[in-house]
Amino acid sequence: MTTFAPVQTKAHNRTTHPASSSPQRGLTTTVPKEYVHRAVVTEVFLTGWESTDADSVTVTAQWPRAHTFYGPSAGFHDPLLFMETLRQTVPLLSHAVYGSPMDHRQIWEELSVTIEPEAMRLHPTAAALELHIRCSDIERRAGVVRRVRMAVTAVRDGHPLATATTSFTSHSRALYQRLRGGYADAEKAMANAVTLPMPLRPDLVGRDRHHDVVLAATDCEDRWQLRVDVLHPIIFDHPADHAPGMLLLEAARQAAQRVHGPTPVLVTGLEAAFHQYVELDAPAWVTARRAEGDDRVLVTVEQLGTVMFECAVTVHPAS
């Protein structure tokens, strides 16, 4: 379980063009960062959306050829760029399409993704994406959306890129505070975060910088402590009262790479379930093992003896 918390920002005015002016065609911008719960506009990958019927939406996005965290490797875009793109569609649909108030928080329940590896190759230009989204199982309370399931088909420059399904719930600020109790204060939760343990060597988990490693060694080869760096500028783009979902997915990816050894692998699929919030004030433990008979790595995150997150990661040689 992970929450897409709204970013606290000052009110801003939306610029409008005079009625007599012609629209500027061919210009691209990002959607408002508030719609995707990002504090920094350069971390917004979505560029627009259009409702095609009552519960169908086409979302456009653009990936940079380089990124400080989701950077390319072995000639491929980082597959977690797609996961982050999906994550951004959750609050976008909640707020912009279904009208949830901006202080509502969206909670990820589950995520299933299949990626075409060849579609992840780097090109000389930025990647242009279209996500065709069909929403179902929509639940409302007092006219406000409470739960949505999304089926996504993504194309890159007109070619198949990925398919995905995911579901999320949306809660008002008051309900979220009741659910979280004493943990609802993000700044207090971050101040009480456990001390960061030493990271694994970056090359063991497909990274090239120590501060991007989210696993720390333990006495067991297939078990690591989750490194929750609340000062990481991408993982914690804004204050959060629990470990973000993208941190858990990154931990699953790094664990899968560690299990497969030093040869780079590309994530081409995952099945993730967010059971409970991973809190910041207690150690969390990541375990991984190969599944029998296929290329999946089965990853769990436990805290205080309870499984909080599970993910089956499918990988492909990055060659």
C-alpha positions in Angstrom: 0.0 0.0 0.0 1.4 3.3 -1.0 -0.1 6.8 -1.1 0.2 9.5 -3.7 0.2 12.5 -1.3 -0.8 15.9 -2.6 2.1 18.4 -2.8 1.5 21.5 -0.7 1.8 24.6 -3.0 0.7 28.1 -3.1 -2.4 29.0 -5.2 -1.5 29.9 -8.7 -3.3 31.6 -11.5 -3.9 29.9 -14.8 -3.0 32.0 -17.8 -5.7 32.1 -20.5 -5.4 33.5 -24.0 -7.8 36.1 -25.4 -10.7 34.7 -27.4 -9.4 36.3 -30.5 -6.0 34.6 -30.4 -5.4 31.4 -32.3 -4.2 28.3 -30.5 -0.5 27.6 -30.7 -0.3 24.2 -32.4 2.7 22.0 -32.2 3.8 23.3 -28.7 4.4 20.8 -25.9 4.2 21.4 -22.2 3.7 19.2 -19.1 0.5 18.9 -17.1 0.4 20.9 -13.9 2.8 19.3 -11.4 0.0 19.4 -8.7 -2.0 17.0 -10.8 0.7 14.3 -10.5 1.8 15.1 -7.0 5.3 16.2 -7.9 7.1 19.2 -6.3 9.5 19.7 -9.1 8.2 20.4 -12.6 11.2 18.7 -14.3 10.0 15.4 -12.8 6.6 15.6 -14.6 6.5 13.2 -17.5 2.9 13.6 -18.6 2.2 16.2 -21.3 -1.6 16.0 -21.7 -4.8 14.1 -21.5 -8.0 13.8 -23.4 -11.2 11.9 -22.4 -12.4 9.8 -25.3 -15.6 8.7 -23.5 -17.0 8.6 -20.0 -14.4 6.2 -18.6 -11.7 6.2 -21.3 -8.7 8.6 -21.4 -5.7 9.0 -23.6 -2.7 10.4 -21.7 0.5 11.6 -23.5 3.9 11.6 -22.0 7.6 12.2 -22.9 10.7 10.5 -21.5 14.0 12.2 -21.4 17.1 10.5 -22.9 18.8 11.0 -19.6 17.6 11.2 -16.0 19.4 11.6 -12.7 17.8 8.5 -11.2 15.8 6.7 -13.9 18.8 6.9 -16.3 19.4 4.6 -19.3 21.5 1.5 -19.1 23.1 -0.8 -21.7 21.2 1.2 -24.4 17.8 0.9 -22.9 15.5 3.3 -21.1 15.0 2.5 -17.4 11.7 0.4 -17.2 10.9 2.2 -14.0 10.3 5.3 -16.1 7.2 3.5 -17.2 6.2 2.6 -13.7 6.6 6.3 -12.7 4.6 7.4 -15.7 1.8 5.0 -14.6 2.1 6.4 -11.0 1.6 9.9 -12.3 -1.6 8.9 -14.2 -3.2 7.8 -10.9 -3.6 11.3 -9.4 -4.1 12.9 -12.8 -7.2 10.8 -13.5 -8.4 11.2 -9.9 -8.2 15.0 -9.9 -8.5 16.1 -13.6 -10.9 13.5 -14.9 -12.9 12.4 -11.9 -12.9 15.6 -10.0 -11.4 14.5 -6.7 -10.4 17.6 -4.5 -6.7 18.4 -4.7 -6.1 17.4 -1.0 -7.4 13.8 -1.6 -4.7 11.1 -1.4 -4.6 8.2 -3.8 -3.5 4.8 -2.4 -2.0 2.2 -4.8 -3.4 -1.3 -4.2 -1.9 -3.5 -6.9 0.1 -3.2 -10.2 0.7 -5.5 -13.1 3.0 -4.6 -16.0 4.3 -6.2 -19.1 6.9 -4.4 -21.2 8.2 -5.0 -24.8 12.0 -4.9 -24.3 12.8 -3.7 -27.8 10.5 -0.8 -27.3 12.7 0.4 -24.4 15.8 1.0 -26.6 17.3 4.5 -26.6 16.7 6.6 -29.8 18.4 9.8 -30.8 15.3 11.8 -29.6 13.1 11.8 -26.5 10.5 9.0 -26.3 6.9 10.1 -27.1 4.3 8.0 -25.4 0.5 7.5 -25.5 -1.3 5.7 -22.8 -4.8 4.5 -23.7 -6.6 4.0 -20.4 -9.9 2.3 -19.7 -11.3 2.8 -16.2 -13.7 0.3 -14.6 -14.9 -0.9 -11.1 -15.5 2.8 -10.3 -16.8 3.4 -6.8 -18.1 6.7 -5.6 -19.3 8.1 -2.2 -21.3 11.3 -2.1 -20.5 11.8 -5.8 -16.7 11.7 -5.2 -14.6 8.9 -6.7 -13.3 6.4 -4.1 -11.9 3.6 -6.1 -10.8 3.0 -9.7 -9.3 0.2 -11.7 -7.3 1.0 -14.8 -6.4 -1.0 -17.9 -3.6 0.6 -19.8 -2.2 0.0 -23.3 0.9 2.1 -24.0 2.6 2.9 -27.4 5.8 4.6 -28.1 6.0 6.6 -31.3 3.1 4.5 -32.5 4.6 1.1 -31.6 3.5 -1.2 -28.8 5.4 -0.5 -25.6 3.5 -2.0 -22.6 0.3 -3.1 -21.1 -0.7 -2.7 -17.4 -3.5 -3.0 -15.0 -3.6 -1.2 -11.6 -6.1 -0.1 -9.0 -6.2 2.7 -6.4 -8.4 4.2 -3.8 -8.8 7.9 -3.1 -9.4 9.3 0.4 -10.2 12.7 1.8 -7.6 14.4 4.0 -9.8 13.8 7.1 -10.2 10.1 6.3 -6.5 9.6 5.6 -5.6 11.2 8.9 -8.0 8.8 10.7 -6.5 5.9 8.8 -2.9 6.9 9.6 -3.3 8.2 13.1 0.0 9.3 14.6 1.8 8.6 11.3 -0.2 11.1 9.3 2.4 13.9 9.9 4.9 13.5 7.0 7.6 15.8 8.4 7.4 14.2 11.8 7.6 10.7 10.2 10.6 11.7 8.2 12.4 13.1 11.2 11.9 9.8 13.0 13.3 7.7 10.1 15.7 4.9 11.0 19.4 5.6 10.5 20.6 4.9 6.9 22.7 1.7 6.8 25.7 1.4 4.4 24.6 0.6 0.9 25.6 -2.4 -1.2 28.2 -1.8 -3.9 26.3 0.0 -6.7 27.5 -2.3 -9.5 25.9 -5.3 -7.7 22.4 -3.8 -8.1 22.7 -2.1 -11.5 23.6 1.3 -10.1 26.6 3.6 -10.5 26.2 5.8 -7.4 26.0 4.8 -3.8 23.2 7.2 -2.8 20.9 5.6 -5.4 21.3 2.1 -3.8 18.2 1.2 -1.7 19.6 -2.2 -0.3 22.0 -2.7 2.6 23.8 -6.0 3.3 22.7 -8.4 6.1 24.1 -11.8 7.2 22.0 -13.5 4.6 22.8 -13.4 0.9 19.2 -13.1 -0.2 18.0 -10.7 2.5 18.8 -7.0 2.7 17.7 -4.0 4.8 15.7 -1.4 2.9 17.5 1.9 2.7 15.0 4.7 3.1 16.9 8.0 2.3 14.3 10.7 3.1 16.7 13.3 1.6 16.8 11.5 -1.8 15.6 14.2 -4.3 13.7 11.9 -6.6 12.4 9.1 -4.3 11.3 11.8 -1.7 10.5 14.6 -4.1 8.2 15.9 -1.3 7.6 15.0 2.3 6.0 11.5 2.7 4.8 9.8 5.9 5.8 6.3 4.7 8.1 4.6 2.2 6.9 5.6 -1.3 5.7 2.9 -3.7 8.4 3.8 -6.2 11.0 3.1 -3.6 9.5 -0.4 -3.1 9.5 -1.1 -6.8 13.1 0.1 -7.0 14.0 -2.3 -4.2 12.4 -5.1 -6.1 14.3 -4.2 -9.2 17.6 -4.0 -7.4 17.0 -7.3 -5.6 16.2 -9.0 -8.9 19.5 -7.6 -10.4 21.4 -8.9 -7.3 19.9 -12.3 -7.6 20.8 -12.5 -11.3 24.4 -11.4 -10.8 26.5 -8.7 -12.4 25.3 -9.0 -16.0 22.7 -6.2 -16.5 19.1 -7.3 -16.8 16.0 -5.3 -17.9 12.8 -5.5 -16.1 10.1 -6.6 -18.6 7.3 -7.3 -16.2 6.1 -7.3 -12.6 3.2 -8.2 -10.4 3.1 -6.1 -7.3 0.8 -5.9 -4.3 0.9 -3.1 -1.8 -0.5 -4.7 1.4 0.4 -2.2 4.1 2.3 1.0 4.6 6.0 0.6 5.1 6.7 3.0 8.0 9.9 5.1 8.3 10.6 4.5 12.0 11.3 0.8 11.9 13.7 -1.3 9.7 12.2 -3.1 6.7 13.7 -6.2 5.2 13.8 -7.2 1.5 14.1 -10.8 0.5 14.4 -12.3 -3.0 14.5 -15.7 -4.6 14.2 -17.1 -8.1 10.9 -18.6 -9.0 11.0 -22.2 -10.2 10.7 -22.7 -14.0 10.8 -19.1 -15.2 12.7 -15.9 -15.2 10.9 -14.2 -12.3 12.4 -13.1 -9.0 10.0 -13.2 -6.1 10.6 -10.2 -3.8 8.9 -9.4 -0.4 9.3 -6.5 2.0 8.7 -7.3 5.6 8.5 -5.0 8.6 8.0 -6.1 12.2 7.3 -9.6 11.1 4.5 -8.7 8.6 4.7 -8.8 4.8 4.0 -5.3 3.6 4.7 -5.6 -0.1 5.2 -8.4 -2.6 6.5 -8.3 -6.2 7.2 -10.8 -8.8 9.8 -9.3 -11.2 10.4 -10.6 -14.7 13.7 -9.8 -16.3 15.3 -9.9 -19.7 19.0 -9.8 -20.6 19.9 -6.2 -21.4 21.8 -6.9 -24.6 
